[in-house]
Amino acid sequence: MQKQGLVDVQTIDKSLLVELKYSTTDNFVGKDVYGCITKCFMQKEPAEMLAKANRILKEKKPGYCLLIYDGGRPNAIQKVLWNTLSQYLPKEREKYVADPVQGSIHNFGSAVDLTVADAKGKALDMGTKFDFFGELAYPVKEEYFLKTGRLTKLQIRNRKLLREVMKQAGFMPIDYEWWHFNALAREKAKQRYKIIN
């Protein structure tokens, strides 16, 4: 990753917490698919935006910190994730994992999956786990799930805090995953950066 120009985000901000879920068995694949990749690598500009988001969070909530689950991702891993979700038709599958033929914004080092951690480093309650495939994870459905009692005010407040700090730093949220943020649109990322092999 470093040879391809990406940076370890903790060299930009050492207070960022990193727990790469695909380097563990705590993911939807059920196994470690990253192997030797245990640090979060991103393009320099998105990594600096992430550090900015972390500073904004600390100003709002002293002691809180961003906890990163995934950043730059090799396209070979994208294929593994895509193929694991074969129970979904491609159109449905693309809500959760980008088609490796197109490439995910993760594959260009310009997307990040993350949450907010408290002063003890514990992830805040967001109402679902990371990589939960279903409408309960959709930011666009939060008000509905609050009314129906499937999400609490606290869970939505935690999600809004994450979105707020990420948006203030220049990231864009998506409709289907509360944890995923893009530093750039896919076409811009493709123009600016090479895909990670």
Secondary structure, 3 states (H helix, E strand, C coil): CHHHCCEEHHHHCCCCEECCHHHCCCCCCCCCCCCCCCCCEECHHHHHHHHHHHHHHHHHCCCCEEEEEECCCCHHHHHHHHHHCCCCCHHHHCCCCCCCCCCCHHHHCCEEEEEEECCCCCECCCCCCCCCCCHHHCHHHHHHHHHCCCCCHHHHHHHHHHHHHHHHCCCEECCCCCCEEECCCHHHHHHHCCCCC
